[in-house]
Amino acid sequence: MAMRLGKIWSGLLAVLIVLLLFAWYDGGREQQRLIEQPVELPGNTR
């Protein structure tokens, strides 16, 4: 039972590492840009 549980945790850890590596790689492919939009403010506020 302990061996089986250890394999399950190892598998989950491996999947998590693969997902994190993919997110890191995929997130770095596009250049970041600022989000600029005009916003209406109430009253005489500038």
C-alpha angles and dihedrals in degrees: 000000000000092000090051093050090048091053091050092052091046091052093048091048091050091051091049092051092049091050092049092048091049092049091049093049095042094046093054097055098079125057115245118242135186119256106232122181131151112250124205112232122200120246124351095328117135 
